[in-house]
Amino acid sequence: MSTHLVSRRTFTKGLAAGGALAGVGLWSPHAWAQAPSPGTSAMLSGQEFDLCIGETPMNFTGRARAAITINGSLPAPTLRWKEGDTVTVRVANSLREETSIHWHGIVLPANMDGVPGLSFNGIRPGETYVYRFQVRQAGTYWYHSHSGFQEQRGLYGPLIIEPRAAEPFAYDREHVVLFSDWTDERPERVFAKLKKQSNYYNYRQRTVGDFLADVRRAGLSRTLADRKAWGDMRMSPADLADVSGATYTYLTNGTAPAGNWTGLFTPGERVRLRFINGSSMSYFVVSSST
């Protein structure tokens, strides 16, 4: 049986993303955490979950770094819930620092929201926090840490909620595609650089050559007016994001571009793609080609 690739994706800054597809699990009353190999992600379904937050060596650029993971995987396991169910998620902290999990976009009681200092006290080292609430919605979401820079270091994962009623469309295959960004630098160092120089990672500044080209194209007065407008705003037209590929490696489902992530399908199949932006700083352009 022949297989083909899901439409290729084009990203900003000219970088293609790669990744590893999450393995499909079975719907069961209780989903126990398994520790997959680094760079892979499990899929856990059911109403009860056991998650362990810890550090795992990861290598996306040829240099090993300590990532913060759940059950040893980056991204964290894909969780599949069902609308109307009451889910219980036991989160154990094996780090030497406080941690948390925030359920992004989920409607739930304040003490289950997972924002330290606002909705609860955080999860201290060696402790386990039990999240328990009824799922009141359906759709494609994600979850991540709300403690320090842990999200940038890898603590994030997909969250899929199946609707109670049948959906008004059908498909033969589904791919969950989570985009994110990774830096070998400590996130605290990245932040410190930006506080000192906001355009530190922007290597695409306008030059004298650009000015002369704009004068030839638009005339001197319009070019000067354009430069003044940007100056009044204290901005650069090349300021698309605070952090760029100068330090970031862009990931798809936890694999760098060299991994060449592909989503397989059979000709004639209807494929559902669930895109999630799980990055700390980046945005991604998704396009299709024949």
C-alpha positions in Angstrom: 0.0 0.0 0.0 1.5 3.3 -1.0 1.8 6.2 1.3 2.3 9.9 0.7 3.2 13.0 2.8 0.9 15.5 4.4 1.3 18.9 2.6 4.7 20.4 3.4 4.9 23.4 5.7 6.8 26.6 5.2 7.9 28.5 8.3 9.0 32.0 8.9 12.7 32.7 8.7 12.9 30.1 5.9 13.3 27.2 8.4 11.4 24.0 7.8 10.3 22.1 10.9 10.8 18.4 11.5 9.3 16.1 14.2 8.3 12.8 15.5 4.6 11.8 15.3 3.1 10.9 18.7 2.2 7.2 19.0 -1.5 6.3 19.2 -2.8 4.9 22.5 -6.0 3.2 23.4 -9.0 4.7 25.2 -9.0 3.2 28.7 -10.4 4.0 32.1 -6.9 4.6 33.5 -3.8 5.7 31.6 -0.5 5.0 33.3 2.6 7.0 32.4 5.3 5.4 30.4 8.7 6.9 29.8 9.3 6.9 26.0 12.7 7.4 24.4 13.9 11.0 24.2 12.4 12.9 21.3 9.3 10.8 21.2 5.9 11.4 22.8 3.3 8.9 24.1 -0.5 9.4 23.7 -2.5 8.8 26.9 -6.3 8.5 26.9 -8.8 8.0 29.6 -10.0 9.7 32.8 -7.0 9.1 35.2 -3.4 10.1 34.4 -0.1 9.9 36.3 2.5 12.5 35.0 6.0 13.0 36.4 7.9 16.2 35.7 11.7 15.8 35.6 14.9 16.5 33.6 15.9 14.5 30.5 19.0 15.0 28.3 18.0 16.1 24.8 20.1 16.8 21.8 18.6 18.9 19.0 21.7 20.7 17.7 24.6 18.3 18.3 25.0 19.4 21.9 23.3 17.7 24.8 21.2 19.8 27.1 18.9 19.1 30.0 15.3 19.6 29.1 12.3 19.7 31.5 10.0 16.8 30.4 6.9 14.9 31.4 7.4 11.2 31.6 10.8 11.7 29.9 9.4 13.1 26.6 9.5 16.4 24.8 6.9 17.3 23.9 5.0 15.9 26.9 2.5 13.1 26.2 -0.5 13.9 24.1 -3.5 13.7 26.5 -6.9 12.8 25.1 -9.9 13.6 27.2 -13.6 13.3 26.5 -16.2 16.1 26.9 -18.4 15.4 30.0 -15.8 13.2 31.8 -14.3 14.0 35.1 -10.5 13.7 34.7 -7.9 13.2 37.4 -4.3 14.1 36.7 -1.7 13.4 39.4 1.4 15.4 38.7 4.6 14.5 40.6 7.5 16.9 40.7 11.0 15.3 40.6 12.7 18.6 39.9 14.8 20.6 42.4 12.5 23.6 41.8 8.8 24.4 42.0 6.7 23.5 38.9 3.2 23.6 37.6 0.9 22.6 34.7 -1.6 25.1 33.2 -4.4 23.8 31.0 -4.4 26.4 28.3 -7.8 27.5 27.3 -9.7 25.1 29.5 -12.7 26.2 31.5 -12.2 24.8 35.1 -12.2 25.8 38.8 -9.6 28.5 39.7 -7.6 26.1 41.9 -7.2 23.7 39.0 -5.9 26.3 36.5 -2.3 25.8 37.5 -0.9 29.3 37.7 1.4 29.6 40.8 0.7 32.7 43.0 -2.6 33.2 41.4 -4.7 30.0 41.4 -2.6 27.7 43.6 0.8 27.6 45.4 2.7 25.5 42.8 4.0 22.0 43.1 7.1 21.9 45.3 10.0 19.5 44.8 9.0 15.9 45.8 5.3 16.7 46.0 2.4 15.6 43.9 -0.6 17.8 43.0 -3.9 16.3 42.0 -5.9 18.1 39.3 -9.5 16.9 39.2 -12.3 18.6 37.2 -15.1 18.0 34.8 -14.3 18.6 31.1 -16.9 21.0 29.7 -15.6 21.6 26.1 -14.1 19.9 23.1 -11.4 20.8 20.7 -7.6 21.1 20.2 -5.6 22.6 23.1 -2.3 22.3 24.8 -0.9 22.4 28.3 2.4 23.8 29.7 4.3 25.0 32.8 3.5 28.4 34.3 6.7 28.3 36.4 9.7 30.4 35.5 11.2 29.5 32.1 10.2 25.8 32.2 7.9 26.1 29.2 10.9 27.2 27.1 12.9 24.3 28.4 10.4 21.7 27.1 7.5 21.4 29.5 4.5 21.5 27.1 2.3 19.0 25.4 -0.8 18.6 23.2 -4.3 18.2 24.7 -7.1 16.8 22.6 -10.7 16.7 23.8 -13.2 14.5 22.0 -16.7 16.0 21.7 -19.6 14.2 23.4 -21.7 14.3 20.3 -20.6 13.1 16.9 -18.7 15.7 14.8 -20.4 17.0 11.6 -17.5 15.8 9.4 -15.6 12.6 8.9 -11.9 11.8 8.4 -9.8 8.6 8.0 -6.6 9.7 9.7 -5.5 12.3 12.2 -2.1 14.0 12.8 -1.4 16.2 15.8 1.3 18.7 14.8 2.8 20.7 17.6 5.3 23.5 16.7 7.7 24.8 19.3 11.1 26.4 19.6 14.2 25.3 21.5 17.4 27.1 22.5 20.6 25.6 23.8 21.1 28.7 25.8 19.6 28.9 29.3 16.3 30.8 28.9 17.3 33.1 31.7 20.4 34.2 29.6 18.2 34.8 26.6 15.9 37.0 28.7 18.8 38.9 30.2 20.2 39.7 26.7 16.8 41.0 25.6 16.5 43.2 28.7 19.8 44.8 27.8 19.2 45.0 24.0 15.8 44.2 22.6 17.0 43.5 19.1 20.0 41.3 20.2 18.8 38.3 18.0 17.7 40.4 15.1 20.3 40.1 12.3 18.2 41.6 9.6 18.5 45.3 10.4 18.1 47.9 7.5 21.3 49.2 6.1 22.5 52.3 4.1 22.1 50.1 1.0 18.4 49.6 1.9 18.0 53.4 2.3 19.5 54.1 -1.1 17.4 51.4 -2.7 14.2 52.9 -1.1 15.2 56.4 -2.3 15.5 55.1 -5.9 12.1 53.3 -5.6 10.0 55.8 -3.6 12.0 59.1 -3.7 13.9 60.9 -0.9 10.9 62.6 0.8 8.8 59.4 1.1 11.8 57.4 2.3 12.7 60.0 5.0 9.0 60.1 6.1 9.0 56.3 6.4 12.2 56.3 8.4 10.8 59.1 10.7 7.6 57.1 11.2 9.4 54.0 12.3 11.7 56.2 14.5 8.7 57.9 16.2 7.4 54.4 17.0 10.9 53.4 18.2 10.5 50.2 16.1 12.2 48.5 13.2 10.2 47.1 10.3 12.4 44.0 10.7 11.3 43.5 14.3 9.1 40.5 13.7 10.0 38.6 16.8 12.2 39.2 19.8 14.1 35.9 19.4 15.1 34.4 16.0 16.8 31.5 14.5 20.1 33.0 15.7 19.5 30.9 18.9 16.3 29.0 18.2 15.9 25.6 16.6 12.3 25.1 15.4 10.7 21.8 16.3 7.7 19.8 15.1 6.6 17.2 17.6 9.9 17.4 19.3 12.3 16.9 16.4 14.5 19.4 14.7 14.4 20.2 10.9 17.0 17.6 10.1 14.5 15.0 11.4 12.3 15.8 8.4 8.9 15.1 10.1 6.4 13.6 7.7 2.8 12.6 8.2 1.9 9.5 6.2 -1.5 8.9 4.5 -2.9 6.7 1.8 -4.2 8.2 -1.4 -7.8 9.2 -1.2 -7.8 9.4 2.6 -9.3 12.4 4.4 -6.7 13.6 6.9 -7.4 15.8 9.9 -4.5 18.0 10.9 -4.5 19.5 14.4 -2.0 22.4 14.5 -0.8 23.7 17.9 1.7 26.5 18.4 3.4 25.4 21.6 6.3 27.9 21.2 7.6 30.4 23.8 8.3 33.2 21.3 7.7 32.1 17.7 4.9 32.1 15.2 4.7 29.8 12.2 3.3 30.2 8.7 1.5 27.0 7.5 1.1 26.6 3.8 0.3 23.8 1.4 1.7 22.8 -2.0 0.8 20.1 -4.5 
